[in-house]
């Protein structure tokens, strides 16, 4: 039902989802975001779910999970996903271009004046404040993801197991993701098999 409402909104706002609008939306997102993909999640949720209605809350959670499970930065994967949904291949191309351009331009400027930036005491204070602000955004992203995560014993066990494997044992992130995905697939398969048996009986 939620997905139908989102699709209807996209159809009604066809003029609002032009290639240019997609590019500008993700360009602004790229400019305003410091601290990587996790810090971008609250801004994406506010802009694309609440303000524009391009995707639903559930789709946002699924997009984050898929983006984190595939190669590449979360912001780029998310831009490609939303752009493709709104305007096909061209939309994904320009959305992705929009989100990476600000970082590309800023890094070019910083690399040109790296010595000046590294010795400027005021800029050091600026980055100190930015790191504190980014931490708040990451915590906010954690809260958003936690609200959308399944609430059952299995999901809590996966969370605890993944956290323990990463923090205590230092197991590679890719292995943790593959194992978590495998457990999820096995759980769905087994529950589906049980439900099929019940239907047959």
Long-range contacts (C-beta under 8 A, 24 or more apart in sequence): 2-56, 2-57, 2-58, 3-56, 3-58, 3-59, 5-53, 5-56, 6-53, 6-54, 6-55, 6-56, 6-59, 9-53, 9-54, 10-53, 10-54, 10-85, 10-86, 13-52, 13-53, 16-52, 17-54, 17-86, 17-87, 17-91, 18-87, 19-87, 19-90, 19-91, 19-94, 22-82, 22-83, 22-86, 22-87, 22-91, 22-94, 22-95, 22-98, 23-94, 23-95, 23-97, 23-98, 24-98, 25-52, 25-95, 25-98, 26-79, 26-83, 26-95, 26-96, 26-98, 26-99, 27-98, 27-99, 27-101, 27-102, 29-75, 29-98, 29-99, 30-75, 30-98, 30-99, 30-100, 30-101, 30-102, 30-103, 31-102, 33-75, 34-130, 34-133, 34-134, 35-130, 35-131, 35-133, 35-134, 35-135, 35-137, 35-138, 36-73, 36-74, 36-75, 36-134, 37-67, 37-73, 37-74, 37-75, 37-78, 38-74, 38-137, 38-138, 38-141, 38-142, 39-134, 39-137, 39-138, 39-141, 40-74, 40-75, 40-78, 40-137, 41-74, 41-137, 41-140, 41-141, 41-144, 41-145, 42-137, 42-140, 42-141, 42-144, 43-137, 44-78, 45-144, 48-82, 54-82, 54-85, 54-86, 55-82, 55-85, 57-148, 58-148, 60-148, 61-145, 61-148, 61-149, 64-145, 68-177, 69-177, 69-181, 75-99, 75-100, 76-100, 154-183, 154-187, 158-183, 158-184
